[in-house]
Amino acid sequence: MIVYALMKYIEKIPVRYDRMMNLLTLGCHARAHEMMRSEIEPGMSVLDIGCGTGRFALAAAAKGARVLGVDSSPEMLRVFRENLLARPDLQARVEILECGAGSIGHLLGERRFDRITASLMLGELPDLVRARTIASAATLLAPGGKVVVCDEFWPKSRWMSALYHLLFWIFFVPNFILTRTLIQPVRGFERDVDLAGLSVVARRELLLGAMAVVCLVRSGE
C-alpha cells in the first residue's frame, strides 16, 4: 500500500526514480530485479512491460537478451533513451515503444517473447486493463516461455487484509492529492492469471510479504 502510494509520487522525478525506489523498498526493488534477471539467458527475446527508465531492460540486454521496453510515460522513456545512449554496446539489442499496457496485444501482433516481465505496474491499471494486459502477455509468450511479475499484492490472510483496508483509507486522500490516481496493491491476480491460461510455478516474497516475484507459464507446459 505504502509502496504504491509513494511510488507514484517519485515517478514525477524520473531521473531519481530507481535510486528512490530502492530506498523506499529497503533494497527489495533491486533484489526483485536480481531475481527477475536470473530468469534471463543470452539470446532470449524479452518484453518488459512498464519498463520505466529502462534499468531492468538494460540489465537484461547486458546478459545478452534482445529486449523491447514498453511504457506509457514519455518522461520515463526520455530517461530510458538517455540511459541507452550511454550504453552503445547494448543499443543493437534494445527497442523502446511508447504505449499503454492494454494495447500491447494489438500493437505487437504476431511477435513472441521468451520472457515477459512487469515490475510494480499492475496495481496502476484499472481491473479490466490489468486483466487484458495479463491475457495479452499469455498470447505473446513463446512456447516454453515465462511471465515474471514483481508487484505488491493484496494479502490473503484475514488480519493482513483488514490492515491493508485500514491503510488504504488512511493513504487514500494524500495519495489522490499527490498523484490524481487511485492505486492499490493488486487484487484478483490469481483469477486473471487463470483466465489467461497461465499457472504460477514460483513465488518469492520480499519486504515481509508486501512484495513478491511471481513466475507464470502457460497451463499444461
N, C-alpha and C positions, 0 to 999 in steps of 0.2 A: 504493500500500500504506500509506504513512505518512499520506496524506491521509485515508483512511477510518478508520484506527486512531485518530487524534486527533480527527477529526470527531465520532465517536460520544461521545467524552468531553465535548467542548464543547457538545454538544446538551443536556447537563444544565444548562446556563446559557442558556436561550433568549434572554433579553434581550440578551446579548452575542454571540449566535451569528454574526450577519452580520459584525460587525467582526472577530471572532476567525478566522472562516473566510477572510476576505480576507488577514489576516496570515499564516495557515497556508499559503495557496497563493501567497504573494508577489504578491498583487494579481490573480492569474489568475481567482479566483472572480468578481470584479467584471467583469473583461474578458469572461469567458464570458457573463455576464448581458447585457453590452452587445451581444455577437454575437447572442444569442437575441432581444433586443429589436429588433434590426434586421430580424427576420422578422415583426414585428407591425405591422399597419396599422390605422388608425382603422376602427371598425365591425366588426372581426373578433370572432368568438367564440373564446375561449381556455380550454383546460382545463390547469391547472397541477397536475401530479401530484407529491405530496410537496412541497407549497408552503411548509412550514415557517412562518417568521414573516411570510411574505407579501411579502417585499421585491420579488421579481420580479413577482408578481401585481399589486402596486400600481403598479409601473413600467409594466406592460403596460396597465393601466387608464388611467394618465396619458397614454398615447398614443392613447386613445380606444377601446380594445377593451373588450368585455364579458368578464369573467373569472370562472371558477369555480375556486377553490383547494381542493384535496383533500389531507388529511393524516390520519394515524392518531394523531398525538401531541396530546393535549389541551393540554399545556403550550405547545407551539409555536403552536397555534391561539389560545390565550389571548393571546399576544403579538401575533399577527396581528390579532385583533379590536381590541386596544388601538391598534395602528398605524392600523387602518382608521378608528377613532373620531377620530383626529387628522386625517383627510383627508375631511371631509364632502363635498367636491367629487367624490370617487370612489365614495362609498357606493352610489349607484344602479347602478353598473356592476360591483360585486364581490359574489360569493356565496362562502360558506365551507361546506364539507362535511367532517365528520369521518368518515373511513372508511379502510380499508386499500386499498392499490393494487390488490390482487387482486380487489376487489369492485366496481370502478368500472363494469365492463361490465354487471353485473347492476343496479346502482343507477341508472345514468344512462339505461338503456334505449334509447329512440329519439333521444336528443339527439345532435347532431352539432356538431363544432367545426372551425374553420378552422385552428387551431394547437393542438397538444397538446405541452406541454413537461414536461420532467423534469430536475431538476438534482441530481446526486450522491445518488441514492436507489436506483438499480437494484442496486448492489452490496450493499445491505442486505437484499435479498429472497432467499429460497430459490430454487433454479433453476426449479422448477415455477411459483412465483408470479411470478417475473420473466417467464417465457415467456407466462403468462396475461395479465400487465399489458401487454406489448407487443402481444399479439393483440387485447386489448380496445381499445387505442389505435388500432389499424388499423380496427376496427369502428366506433369513434366518430368517425373522421375524415370530415369533409365532402369532397365531390368537389373535387379540386384543392388539398386541404389538405396540411399538413406536420406531421410529428412532429419536434420539435427536442430533442435529448438532450445534456446535458453530463454527463460521467462520467469516472471513472478506469477505463481498460480494460486488461485483461491484455495485455502486449506480445506481438507475433507473432514477433519475432526470437528466435533460439535463446539468444543470450547474455543478452539482457534478460529473457527468461523464466526463465532459470536464476537471475539476480539476484533476481527477484521471488519465486521459490521460497525463496531464502535469507532474504529479508526477511520473508516470510510466517512462517517458523518462528521467527525472532528476535522478531517482534512478537506471535506467537500468544498466549503466556502473559500478558504485561502487558495486551494488548488485551482478552482474555477476562475478566481480573480486573477491569478498569475498566468494561467495558460489558456483560458477561454475554452477549455476542453473538459470532457468528463471521461476520465480514465480510471481503471481499476484493475487489480490482478485478474488474470484470465480465468473465466468460468466456462464450464461446458466443453472443456478441451477434449476429454475422452469421447464425448458424443460426436463432436466434429471430426475427430480422427477416425472413429468407427464408420461414420457416414462416407468419409472419403476413401474407404477401403484400405486404411492403414492400421498397423498394430504397433504398440510400444514394445521395444525389445530391450531397452535400458533406460534407467532414470537415476541420475546422480544429483543429490540435493546439496545446496550451498546456503550460506547465510542463515543457519539454523532452520533450514527448510523453507525460507522465504523465497528462494530462487531454486530452480532446478534445470539441469541439462537433460533433455529427453531425446532419445533416438527412435525413429519410426521407420518401418519398412512396409512394403505392400503386404497385405494379409495373404498368408499362404506361401510367401517366399522365404 
